[in-house]
Amino acid sequence: MRGEVVQVHIGQAGVQLGNAAWELYLQEHELEGNGYLREGVTPTTGLDSFFSETEHGKYVPRATYVDLDCGTIDDIRTGPYRSLFHPEQLISGTEDAASNYARGRFTIGREMIDNVVERIRRVTENCDRLQGFLAFHSFGGGTGSGFASLLLDNLSSEFVKKSKLEFAVYPASQLSSSVVEPYNSILVANNTMDNVDCTFLVDNEAIYDTCRRNLDISRPSYQNLNRVVAQVISSITTSLRFDGMLNVDLSEFQTNLVPYPRIHYPLVSISPLCPRDFVQHEMLRVNDLTSQCLDPKNQMVKCDSKNGKYMAVAMLYRGDVSTSECNNAIATLRGRGAIRFVDWCPTGFKIGITYQKPVVVPDSDLGPITRSCTMLANTTAIAQAWERLDHKFDLMFSKRAFLHWFVGEGMEEGEFEEARENLAVLEKDYEMIGEDCGDFSDDLDDSF
């Protein structure tokens, strides 16, 4: 028994990411859209980690969808997977958060929070050995920021010992879906920093570029982006659901990737991402897959990883891969100086190997491949993304632009200042780690 994982999808971005992820899970476990196994298929050993089996042989996702607006949830209720999810676990309101963190956390969200927590509690009561939670949301939206922070507050107080990991859509450096994204993002980052054990950031702009460059899609849709992110989500969770030589569970991610509680934002890369027409021409050697993960073109967040120092790296391999091939690939990286670690962490690498080869959705632009590699790297380079976001926040906050919309929903100006100071401390933490000078652990502990 591997232990169960409950997934919570919050707001429009979280719901759409969830749709892409569960679509892929069904393909990997050979389930129909109604939750029943395909004819002649036997269930995999880890199927119960993400699905609960009813007495009728139907597999129901251990997931809860919630949005303050009804649009995205109604799409599920009437879509191709309408009979897959338990109706109780599809929760929608009647009034959205209007891209306002304060509405999501303090006014509209407050009215729904007790009901949502109760529904999640029912899902957890159906688990024998709950490992933890995976939360999916955006930093920039009103529900994804405000309601997500409120919900994670509640989950942290009720499930203190359980792991809580999140996949968060991070504001892109050049693209924006909302003017007040910097406010929402700084506020939710401040509030979830102590409530989440590990955060995997994905940046829409980085994925747009990946779709254009690697998949030859001139104008990527949100479905294209979400299916790329779904491959990342699948690779990170594969070892929870399938057998392998070196499996990694939720607690191992934290233990091996998070050197200090606040420094929990790994940079995610995946290789290969190639279109269907190119697959038969690709070599897919383990050495190549490993080195491609260090290429900024395959990162899920735009930042210059070559200028950062690594604290820890998890390499998650899928498919026909041996331990010796993985060790040789990592030794090659070390030998040519392709990766720089901080001087207090000389080992640095955690390897995970799962025998289940990558799967793609039938009508996807991604080509079917036999092996893949996903890298989760805790590097000081991610601080560049925080610096960009902090700068945008400062530009607006210096003029107190749009602030009245948040104050009108019950917030105070001091909460913005406190959140910004906390993010400034986070930037400083990364800077101190990168300097490698003396014993800075006491300084970091002071800031926790």
GILIN-V195849 format. One record per backbone hydrogen bond with DSSP energy under -0.5 kcal/mol. CO is the residue of the C=O (numbers start at 1). NH is the residue of the N-H. Records with the same first field share a line. If there is no record, write none. Layout:
# GILIN-V195849
CO->NH ; NH
This chain:
# GILIN-V195849
4->131 ; 132
6->134
7->64
8->10 ; 136
9->66
10->14
11->15
12->16
13->17
14->18
15->19
16->20
17->21
18->22
19->23
20->24
21->25
22->26
23->27
24->28
25->29
26->31
27->30
30->38
32->35
35->59
36->32
38->41
44->47
46->49 ; 50
47->50 ; 51
49->5
50->62
52->60
54->57
58->54 ; 60
60->52
61->63
62->7
64->9
65->91
66->11
67->93
68->95
70->74
71->75
72->76
73->77
74->78
75->79
76->79
79->82
81->84 ; 85
86->89
87->90
89->65 ; 91
91->67
97->100
99->101
100->104
101->105
102->106 ; 107
103->108 ; 109
107->111
108->111 ; 112
109->112 ; 113
112->116
113->117
114->118
115->119
116->120
117->121
118->122
119->123
120->124
121->125
122->126
123->126
124->127
129->4
131->163
132->6
133->165
134->8
135->167
136->10
137->169
141->145
142->146 ; 147
143->148
145->149
146->150
147->151
148->152
149->153
150->154
151->155
152->156
153->157
154->158
155->159
159->162
163->133
164->197 ; 198
165->135
166->168 ; 200
167->137
168->170 ; 202
169->139 ; 140
170->204
178->181
180->184
181->185
182->186
183->187
184->188
185->189
186->190
187->191
188->192
189->193
192->195 ; 196
198->166
199->201
200->168
202->170 ; 204
203->207
204->208
205->209
206->210
207->211
208->212
209->213
210->214 ; 215
211->215 ; 217
214->275
216->218
221->225
222->226
223->227
224->228
225->229
226->230
227->231
228->232
229->233
230->234
231->235
232->236
233->237
234->238
237->240 ; 241
238->241 ; 242
241->46
243->355 ; 356
246->353
249->253
250->254
251->255
252->256
253->257
254->258
257->259
260->263
262->264
264->199
266->201
267->377
268->300
269->375
271->373
274->367
275->278 ; 279
276->279
278->281 ; 282
279->282
285->289
286->290
287->291
288->292
289->293
291->294
292->295
295->298
296->299
298->270
300->203
301->303
303->305
304->307
305->308
309->380
310->342
312->378
313->315 ; 350
314->316 ; 376
315->317 ; 352
316->374
317->354
318->372
319->321
322->326
323->327
324->328
325->329
326->330
327->331
328->332
329->333
330->334
331->335
332->336
333->338
334->337
339->341
340->310
342->345
347->349
348->313
350->315
352->317
353->246
354->319
361->364
365->276
370->320
372->318
373->271
374->316
375->269 ; 377
376->314 ; 378
377->267 ; 379
378->311 ; 312
379->382
380->383
381->384
382->385 ; 386
383->387
384->388
385->389
386->390
387->391
388->392
389->393
390->394
391->395
392->396
393->397
394->398
395->399
396->399 ; 401
397->400
400->403
402->405 ; 406
403->406 ; 407
404->408
406->409 ; 411
407->410
412->415 ; 416
413->416 ; 417
414->418
415->419
416->420
417->421
418->422
419->423
420->424
421->425
422->426
423->427
424->428
425->429
426->430
427->431
428->432
429->433
430->434
431->435
432->436 ; 437
433->436
436->438
438->440
440->444
441->445
442->446
443->447
444->447 ; 448
445->448
